[in-house]
Amino acid sequence: MIAILLLILSGCSEKNETIKEKPEAEPEKAVEEEAGNVQKKDEVKKDSILTEIEAVKIPKTIEDFANSQPGKLTSNFSYEKETASWPSLHTLEGIESELTEHLRSVAGETDDVDKLYQSLIYYIGNSAYPQVVKELLTFKPEFDEPYLPEPEQVSEETVQENAAPSKAIIMLDASSSMLLNVDGEQKMKIAKSAVRSFAKTIGSASEVSLYIYGHAGSQENKDKQLSCSTIDEVYPLQKYEEEGFYQAVDGVEAKGWTPLAGAIKKAYEVSQSLDGEITLYIVSDGAETCDGDPIAEAKQFVQGQENRKVNIIGFDVDVKQENQLKAVAEAGQGAYFSAKNTEELKSTVIQKWVPPGLIDIIGKQWSTPKGTFTVAWMNMDIHKMALKISDAINVEQGRFMGAANVMFAEGLITEEQKKNLIGKIEEHGERLKQLTNQLKEQKLKEIDDEVNRIDKKINDWAERMEQIRAENEQ
């Protein structure tokens, strides 16, 4: 019995020891499983990176170029750095170490030169392409078209009532609200075009000056005093001269508050030393925001002067703003006109502000735009935009070449691979430059086409006017 009892106890002890041993083996299994999961995750990550790199679209069209994605390591690089005319010699400064590790991983997965080339675009492609290419791609030639009225639009009565003033003072609102869009175009750009057209036309009979307000500081409270106290004459009162006026308008940028009262007061102060008829022409997209009283200033401008008035166009204004602008025009013995969109602004400027008595002069003044300063200026803008794209390409090319040298120095690619990779980089740069040149030529042609359209419009109108005059003389 004692022997049997000992045997049973011995068996239980062995069983307990066996049970105790099992938990000791489980951690080893867990470690193996965890290592296996990590390996699988690394493989998935590597596969994911290669998949993303292989999906990189190499630009073959202008649209592809404009929609280029910035590199993962260069997406935060500034526009100025990415389009520098004289790029830094240290092309990989700040990202070389991180880039090398990424390229090491890629080179460890593939020795395909095409994929290595795509990895350069993926990691260090130029971040400025979307902005700089789209700027040229979306460019539209817009000339200040002539006012070519039909004879029935003019009567002797309207000619006498709307004679051109001897002096025209134009005031352009450049407050921050002019940065907003109407009909998909910035209000400031639309207003500039309308003002240029008007000045060119009225300038054939009147001396012209241009004042701007709201262009200083910003719309923030800290800049209110600066913005409200800055009213500048950018084109002094004189005979109209196209190049000077164009440059004066072109340099205006919308920024701050709306000192309408201050602008009218400035015109009053200047007018004290002037003789003859003076009309103040204001294009504004809002009411006073500088705590002034534009109604009182308009009254002072015309007080005791029958030959002075204030004409206002409210461009895309709400009811409250319109009511104030109407009251200002009324106080200034002038007229208020509303323009809700691009077409209304341009037509109102010409049809309501241009005196009908200028029709014969207009016919001579509005000659073909061919060979004019405006065309040359626009062509120059196209070349500047194309050059900026070329600068961006050169910056990217330098970075790619630097990366190829790093890969070779780190032993990630062979000399033969480096040679082939550099060939791909040069081919890429040449392709982008060809696309840029194609786009530049396309835009230059659009300018020529628009010039020819306007030229034909003027010639057709002139022929009809001559025919009508001939018929009336018979």
C-alpha positions in Angstrom: 0.0 0.0 0.0 2.9 2.3 0.9 4.5 1.6 -2.5 1.3 2.2 -4.4 0.8 5.5 -2.6 4.3 6.7 -3.4 3.8 5.8 -7.1 0.6 7.9 -7.2 2.2 10.9 -5.5 5.2 10.6 -7.9 2.9 10.7 -10.9 1.0 13.7 -9.6 4.3 15.5 -9.1 5.4 14.9 -12.6 2.0 16.1 -13.9 2.2 19.3 -11.9 5.8 19.9 -13.2 4.5 19.4 -16.7 1.7 21.8 -16.2 4.2 24.4 -14.7 6.5 24.1 -17.7 3.8 25.1 -20.3 3.5 28.8 -19.3 7.3 29.0 -19.5 7.2 28.0 -23.2 4.3 30.4 -24.1 6.4 33.7 -23.9 8.8 32.3 -26.5 5.9 31.6 -28.8 4.5 35.1 -28.2 7.9 36.7 -29.1 8.1 34.6 -32.3 4.5 35.7 -33.3 5.2 39.3 -32.5 8.4 39.2 -34.5 6.5 37.7 -37.4 3.8 40.4 -37.2 6.5 43.2 -37.2 8.1 41.6 -40.2 4.7 41.4 -42.0 4.0 45.1 -41.1 7.5 46.1 -42.5 6.8 44.1 -45.7 3.4 45.8 -46.0 5.0 49.2 -45.4 7.7 48.6 -48.0 5.1 47.4 -50.5 3.0 50.4 -49.8 5.9 52.8 -50.4 6.8 51.1 -53.7 3.2 51.1 -54.7 2.9 54.9 -54.1 6.2 55.6 -55.9 5.1 53.5 -58.9 1.9 55.6 -59.0 3.8 58.8 -59.5 2.6 60.4 -62.7 5.4 61.7 -64.9 4.0 64.9 -66.7 3.4 64.4 -70.4 0.9 67.2 -70.9 0.5 70.8 -69.7 -2.4 69.7 -67.4 -0.2 66.9 -65.9 2.5 69.5 -65.3 0.1 72.0 -63.6 -1.3 69.2 -61.3 2.1 67.9 -60.2 2.2 66.8 -56.6 4.9 68.3 -54.3 7.6 66.0 -53.0 7.0 64.5 -49.5 10.1 66.2 -48.1 9.8 69.4 -50.1 6.1 70.2 -49.7 6.8 72.9 -47.1 9.6 74.6 -49.1 8.8 78.3 -49.9 7.7 79.5 -53.3 10.7 81.9 -53.4 13.1 79.0 -52.7 11.5 76.7 -55.2 11.6 79.3 -58.0 15.0 81.0 -57.2 16.9 82.3 -60.2 20.1 81.4 -58.4 19.4 78.2 -56.5 21.6 77.2 -53.5 24.6 75.0 -54.2 23.5 72.9 -51.2 20.5 71.5 -53.0 19.6 68.9 -50.3 20.3 71.2 -47.3 18.0 70.2 -44.4 16.7 67.0 -46.0 19.8 65.0 -47.0 19.9 62.7 -44.1 16.2 61.9 -44.2 16.2 61.5 -47.9 19.2 59.1 -47.8 17.3 56.8 -45.4 14.2 56.8 -47.7 16.3 56.1 -50.8 18.2 53.4 -48.9 14.9 51.6 -48.3 13.8 52.0 -51.9 17.2 50.8 -53.3 16.9 47.8 -51.0 13.6 46.9 -52.6 14.4 47.6 -56.3 17.3 48.3 -58.6 14.9 49.4 -61.4 16.2 52.8 -62.5 12.7 53.9 -63.6 11.4 53.3 -60.0 14.5 55.1 -58.5 13.8 58.0 -60.8 10.1 58.1 -59.7 11.2 58.0 -56.1 13.1 61.3 -56.6 9.9 62.9 -57.9 7.9 61.3 -55.0 10.3 62.6 -52.3 11.8 65.8 -53.6 9.6 67.0 -56.5 9.2 70.8 -56.8 6.4 72.1 -54.6 5.9 75.3 -56.6 4.7 73.7 -59.9 1.0 73.9 -59.2 1.2 77.6 -58.5 3.7 78.7 -61.1 2.4 76.6 -64.0 -1.3 77.4 -63.3 -0.5 81.1 -63.2 0.5 80.9 -66.9 -2.0 78.3 -67.8 -5.0 80.4 -66.6 -3.7 83.6 -68.1 -6.3 85.4 -70.3 -5.4 88.3 -72.5 -7.8 91.2 -71.6 -7.5 94.5 -73.4 -9.5 97.5 -72.5 -12.0 97.4 -75.3 -13.2 100.6 -77.1 -16.6 102.1 -76.8 -18.0 102.1 -80.3 -21.5 103.6 -80.0 -24.2 103.5 -82.7 -25.5 106.8 -84.0 -28.9 106.2 -82.5 -27.4 106.2 -79.0 -26.6 109.9 -79.4 -28.8 113.0 -79.6 -28.0 116.7 -79.7 -29.7 117.1 -76.3 -27.6 114.4 -74.6 -24.4 115.8 -76.1 -25.1 119.2 -74.6 -26.1 117.8 -71.2 -23.1 115.6 -70.9 -20.1 117.6 -72.1 -16.7 116.4 -71.0 -15.3 118.2 -68.0 -12.0 120.0 -68.4 -10.6 117.9 -65.6 -11.5 114.4 -64.5 -10.4 113.1 -61.2 -10.7 109.3 -61.0 -10.8 107.6 -57.6 -10.4 103.8 -57.3 -11.3 101.9 -54.2 -8.5 99.5 -53.3 -9.8 98.2 -50.0 -9.6 94.6 -49.0 -13.1 93.7 -50.2 -11.8 94.3 -53.8 -9.9 91.1 -53.4 -13.2 89.2 -53.6 -14.4 87.6 -56.8 -17.3 88.5 -59.1 -18.1 86.2 -62.1 -15.0 84.1 -61.2 -12.6 87.1 -61.4 -11.1 89.4 -58.8 -13.0 92.7 -58.4 -9.8 94.7 -58.3 -8.8 93.3 -61.7 -12.2 94.1 -63.3 -12.2 97.6 -61.8 -8.7 98.3 -63.1 -9.7 97.4 -66.7 -12.9 99.5 -66.5 -10.9 102.5 -65.1 -8.3 102.2 -67.9 -10.9 102.1 -70.6 -12.6 105.2 -69.1 -9.4 107.2 -68.7 -8.3 106.5 -72.3 -11.7 107.7 -73.6 -12.3 110.7 -71.3 -8.6 111.6 -71.6 -9.1 112.5 -75.3 -11.0 115.6 -74.1 -10.1 116.1 -70.5 -7.0 116.2 -68.2 -7.0 113.1 -66.1 -5.7 112.2 -62.6 -6.0 109.0 -60.6 -6.2 108.6 -56.8 -6.3 105.3 -54.9 -7.4 104.7 -51.4 -7.6 101.6 -49.2 -4.3 100.3 -50.6 -2.1 100.8 -47.4 -1.7 98.5 -44.5 -4.2 95.7 -44.1 -7.8 95.1 -42.9 -6.6 94.4 -39.4 -7.4 96.9 -36.6 -3.7 97.6 -36.0 -3.4 99.0 -39.5 -6.7 101.0 -39.5 -5.0 104.4 -38.9 -2.4 103.8 -41.6 -5.0 102.6 -44.1 -7.5 105.3 -43.4 -5.0 108.1 -43.7 -3.4 107.0 -46.9 -4.8 108.5 -50.1 -2.3 108.6 -53.0 -2.3 110.3 -56.3 -0.6 107.7 -58.6 -1.2 109.6 -61.9 -1.0 113.4 -61.5 -3.5 115.6 -63.3 -2.3 116.0 -66.9 -3.0 115.0 -70.4 -3.7 111.3 -70.8 -0.7 109.2 -71.6 -1.3 105.5 -72.1 1.9 103.9 -70.8 2.1 106.0 -67.7 -1.5 105.5 -66.8 -1.4 101.8 -67.4 1.6 101.4 -65.1 0.0 103.5 -62.4 -3.1 101.3 -62.4 -1.2 98.0 -62.8 0.7 98.7 -59.6 -2.4 99.1 -57.4 -3.0 96.3 -54.8 -6.2 96.0 -52.7 -5.4 95.7 -49.0 -7.1 97.7 -46.3 -10.0 99.9 -45.1 -12.3 102.3 -47.0 -11.6 106.0 -46.4 -14.2 107.3 -48.8 -14.7 110.6 -46.9 -10.9 111.1 -46.8 -10.6 110.5 -50.5 -13.3 113.1 -51.4 -11.7 115.5 -48.9 -8.3 115.1 -50.6 -10.0 115.8 -54.0 -11.5 119.0 -52.5 -8.1 120.2 -51.2 -6.5 119.6 -54.6 -9.3 121.3 -56.5 -8.9 124.5 -54.5 -6.1 125.6 -56.8 -7.8 124.4 -60.0 -10.1 126.2 -62.4 -12.8 125.0 -64.8 -15.2 122.1 -64.7 -14.1 119.3 -62.4 -15.9 115.9 -62.1 -14.9 113.4 -59.5 -15.4 109.8 -60.7 -15.5 107.1 -57.9 -15.5 103.3 -58.4 -16.2 101.7 -55.0 -17.4 98.3 -53.8 -18.4 99.5 -50.3 -19.3 102.3 -47.9 -17.1 104.3 -45.5 -15.3 102.2 -42.9 -12.9 104.8 -41.5 -15.5 106.7 -39.4 -15.6 109.7 -41.8 -18.6 111.5 -43.3 -18.4 111.1 -47.1 -21.8 112.9 -47.5 -20.5 116.1 -45.8 -17.3 115.9 -47.8 -19.2 115.6 -51.1 -21.2 118.7 -50.1 -18.1 120.6 -49.4 -16.5 119.6 -52.7 -19.3 121.2 -54.7 -20.3 124.0 -52.4 -20.8 127.2 -54.4 -19.5 125.4 -57.6 -22.1 124.6 -60.3 -19.4 123.2 -62.5 -18.3 120.4 -60.1 -19.9 117.1 -59.3 -19.3 113.6 -57.8 -20.3 110.6 -59.9 -20.2 107.1 -58.2 -20.4 103.6 -59.4 -21.3 101.1 -56.6 -19.7 97.8 -57.7 -21.3 94.7 -56.2 -22.6 96.5 -53.1 -25.4 95.6 -50.7 -28.5 97.7 -50.0 -27.0 99.5 -47.0 -23.8 100.4 -48.8 -25.7 101.4 -51.9 -27.9 103.8 -49.9 -24.8 105.6 -48.5 -23.2 105.8 -52.0 -26.4 107.2 -53.5 -26.5 109.9 -50.8 -22.9 110.8 -51.4 -23.5 111.2 -55.2 -26.6 113.3 -54.5 -24.8 115.5 -52.1 -22.1 116.0 -54.8 -24.6 117.1 -57.5 -23.8 113.9 -59.4 -25.3 110.6 -60.3 -25.1 107.1 -58.7 -25.0 104.0 -60.8 -25.1 100.3 -59.7 -23.1 97.6 -61.3 -23.7 94.0 -60.0 -21.2 92.2 -62.3 -18.3 92.6 -64.7 -20.4 93.4 -67.7 -22.5 96.0 -65.9 -19.4 97.7 -64.5 -17.7 98.1 -67.9 -20.9 99.1 -69.7 -21.9 101.6 -67.0 -18.4 103.3 -67.0 -18.6 103.8 -70.8 -22.4 104.4 -71.4 -23.0 106.5 -68.3 -19.7 108.3 -67.7 -18.4 108.9 -71.2 -20.0 112.0 -72.7 -21.7 111.3 -76.1 -20.0 114.3 -77.6 -16.7 112.4 -77.7 -17.9 109.9 -80.3 -16.0 111.4 -83.2 -12.9 111.7 -81.1 -13.3 108.2 -79.8 -13.2 106.9 -83.4 -9.8 108.4 -83.9 -8.5 107.7 -80.4 -9.3 104.0 -80.4 -6.9 102.8 -83.1 -5.8 99.2 -83.4 -4.0 97.8 -80.4 -1.4 96.3 -82.7 2.1 97.3 -81.8 1.0 99.3 -78.7 2.6 99.5 -75.3 -0.2 97.3 -73.8 0.6 94.4 -76.1 4.3 94.6 -75.4 3.6 94.8 -71.7 1.4 91.7 -71.9 3.9 89.8 -73.9 6.6 90.6 -71.4 4.4 89.2 -68.6 4.1 85.9 -70.5 7.9 85.7 -70.9 8.3 86.4 -67.1 5.9 83.7 -66.1 7.6 81.2 -68.5 11.0 82.1 -67.0 9.7 81.6 -63.5 8.7 78.0 -64.5 12.1 77.4 -66.0 13.7 78.6 -62.7 11.6 76.0 -60.8 12.6 73.3 -63.2 16.3 74.1 -62.7 15.9 74.0 -58.9 14.3 70.6 -59.1 17.0 69.3 -61.5 19.7 70.4 -59.2 18.1 68.6 -56.3 17.7 65.4 -58.4 21.3 65.5 -59.5 22.4 65.9 -55.8 20.3 62.9 -54.8 21.8 60.7 -57.6 25.3 61.6 -56.3 24.3 60.8 -52.7 22.9 57.4 -53.8 26.2 56.6 -55.6 28.4 57.8 -52.7 26.4 55.6 -50.3 26.7 52.6 -52.5 23.0 52.4 -53.1 23.5 52.3 -56.9 26.2 51.3 -59.3 28.1 53.7 -61.6 26.0 52.3 -64.5 22.8 52.9 -62.6 23.9 56.4 -61.8 24.6 57.1 -65.5 21.1 55.9 -66.4 19.5 57.8 -63.6 21.1 61.0 -64.6 19.9 60.4 -68.2 16.3 60.1 -66.8 16.7 63.3 -64.8 17.9 65.2 -67.8 15.1 63.8 -70.0 12.6 64.8 -67.4 13.9 68.4 -67.2 13.9 68.7 -71.0 10.3 67.4 -71.2 9.2 70.0 -68.7 10.9 72.8 -70.5 9.3 71.8 -73.8 5.9 71.8 -72.1 6.7 75.3 -70.8 7.7 76.6 -74.2 4.5 75.1 -75.7 2.4 76.9 -73.1 4.2 80.2 -73.6 3.7 80.1 -77.4 0.0 79.2 -76.9 -0.5 82.3 -74.7 1.4 84.6 -77.0 -0.9 83.4 -79.8 -4.0 84.1 -77.6 -2.8 87.6 -77.2 -2.3 88.0 -81.0 -5.8 86.5 -81.6 -7.4 88.9 -79.2 -5.6 91.9 -80.8 -6.8 90.8 -84.2 -10.4 90.4 -82.9 -10.5 93.9 -81.5 -8.8 95.3 -84.6 -11.4 93.8 -86.8 -14.2 95.1 -84.5 -12.8 98.6 -84.8 -12.4 98.4 -88.5 -15.9 97.0 -89.1 -17.3 99.8 -86.9 -15.3 102.5 -88.7 -16.5 101.2 -92.1 -20.1 101.3 -91.0 -19.8 104.8 -89.6 -18.2 106.0 -92.9 -21.0 104.4 -94.8 -23.7 106.0 -92.6 -22.0 109.4 -93.0 -21.8 109.0 -96.8 -25.5 108.1 -97.0 -26.5 111.1 -94.8 -24.5 113.4 -97.1 -26.4 112.2 -100.2 
